[in-house]
Amino acid sequence: MNALYVILGILVVVVLWGISIYNGLVRLFNLKDEAWSGIDVQLKRRVDLIPNLVETVKGYASHEKEVFLKVTEARSAVMHSTSVQDRVQSENALTQSLRSLFAVAENYPELKANENFLDLQKQLAAVEDDIQMSRRYYNGAAREFNVGIEKFPNILVARNLGYQKAPYFEAEEQDRVVPKVSF
């Protein structure tokens, strides 16, 4: 009879241990998804600002059709991306095309003085700051999730549940290059 109680006790401990690991993994998974949702909201705000920005610049620099086309195509790619990795790549392309748009704007002093353009530029800068903070939060949540599913004994449960590593939101290679400054 004592052996039965010991086996039953061990079984209860193992079940509680499994439930504890499962609940921890679910918490980490949901934190990661919530962090991604924060990025998604900020990226949507940026995507929504772009048509107004393009139209404002178009009014002053209508012959810069290639730049407008690149921005529009990049925006469309962002809106149609499905996975995190696709979204990261399309967002990086959008950032590059926006840089081109602002480079074009530098050639038009009247545009740089336009209040609507300045307001849109300020809003976009604020959204970019929010995106940066959201990316950091997401990357932290993704790191915690990845550690959570890779450490032992969690990995035994995580594999059986099909959990996979979350990708990080990383900067493109050209953004990592430190500009050379010389006087």
Protein Blocks (a to p, Z undefined) as FASTA:
>chain_A
ZZmmmmmmmmmmmmmmmmmmmmmmmmmmmmmmmmmmmmmmmmmmmmmmmmmmmmmmmmmm
mmlmmmmmmmmmmmmmmmmpmbfmlmmmmmmmmmmmmmmmmmmmmmmmklmmpmklmmmm
mmmmmmmmmmmmmmmmmmmmmmmmmmmmmpcfklmmmmmnopacdddddddfklmpccdd
dZZ
